[in-house]
Amino acid sequence: MTIRVLIADDQMMVREGFSVLLNAMPDIEVVGEAVNGREAVTKVRELGPDVVLMDIRMPELNGIEATREIVAADGAAKVLVLTTFDLDEYVYQALRAGASGFLLKDASARQLADGVKVVASGEALLAPSVTRRLITEFSKLSEKPHLMPSAHAAYGDLTERETEVLVLIAQGLSNSEIAGRLVVAESTIKTHVSRILVKLGLRDRTQAAVFAYEARLVTPG
């Protein structure tokens, strides 16, 4: 299957550069470009991409608000945030808005392609060690965590094992790593992850990690 990508960035050189790199991949196709967040929302509706490469700082509608609107529309598109710095203060807000991960703009062609594939596959927790560092750093900025209403209501429904898996997700572990830690089959962990997302009303692993930090299941540090 070919992964359809929309690139949203107000810098022409960035859009054109990423388009060239991604179109060179046999299983990825750039189906459109957007120069601001408002156009990105419109083109997601029109083109139905699998992944949106979303810059955060754009005119008219920034990447955070655009991500929020795209996710709220409940479409299939996954948002992969583009940032210049790995500790961009806005990235954490984008993850809370529903982005599936983030990617540095200086990523290599292989990292870019792999990132798109990871997000498209639903794994969502791109570059776990760096994403974990971001979540840890910026969760400290929130004195009063704001849990997603549906997640807050369903929190008590998690079993002890599901809570344990949720904590390990927040620590940046992959399914295979969690399986090794808990000495169970990877398929069992996949089942736990699916149930966690359903019970908490969350979109993917990244939102699950954010929830775990905001619920203080994991202590930033």
Salt bridges, closest charged atoms under 4 A:
ASP9 OD2 - LYS105 NZ 3.01
ASP27 OD2 - LYS117 NZ 3.29
GLU33 OE1 - ARG15 NE 3.20
GLU39 OE2 - LYS43 NZ 3.35
ASP55 OD1 - LYS105 NZ 3.31
GLU65 OE2 - ARG68 NH1 2.70
GLU69 OE1 - ARG38 NH1 3.02
ASP86 OD2 - ARG133 NH2 2.68
ASP88 OD1 - ARG57 NH2 3.38
ASP114 OD1 - ARG110 NH1 3.43
GLU162 OE1 - LYS199 NZ 2.83
GLU164 OE1 - ARG161 NE 3.04
GLU214 OE2 - ARG96 NE 2.41
